[in-house]
Amino acid sequence: MGKESIPQLSFVRDSIDLCWDQLANVWKMSEQFPAAYDAAQDAIKRETIFYTIRSAKGTNFTAALVQNAKIDAVLSGLASNKIRIKRVKLQSIQNLDWQFYYWKTVGTDDTDLDLDSWCGRTTFDLAQGEQIAGAFQYYYDSGMTDTIYEDLGGLFTLNVSLVNRSATAKILTTGYVIGEWEYEVAA
């Protein structure tokens, strides 16, 4: 009976040694590569970090805009050159049919299909525009979306165009429009 218990003790001892070695490896890894370890822990926890980028009133999208015309903006400050746009919000003084078009390069659209860098859009129709107490600006919300975007210029910018799809023109300057994009960093 004593001989049968020896292999069992050996198995327990080997298991404890293996766990101890694994713990030591994790500890060494976290000291040598703290950022990699933190990223690995975030992946284990399955946490998604959302970021926000916003246009500026009086700086972006200030020109008058007739039906089907666009105004371009380059918004800097993305957390990465590859992102997934998850939600888009828009505030506007006018209730119009709006679209945001996304471009992979600053040059935006091109007549040559090989050079055009379009990568997606978000659409808001005037029925979506809501006011609070029937006054002030209109609020639009895309709800959940999933647009993959990559800034091929490597400048951490969102290259976006505002398009007016309404027959009514967007008025100059005081026809303020602000866009806000919630996104996550794409793998």
Summary of the structure (lengths in Angstrom):
residues: 187
radius of gyration: 25.9
end to end distance: 56.7
largest distance: 93.8
contacts: 506
relative contact order: 0.25
helix: 25%
strand: 39%
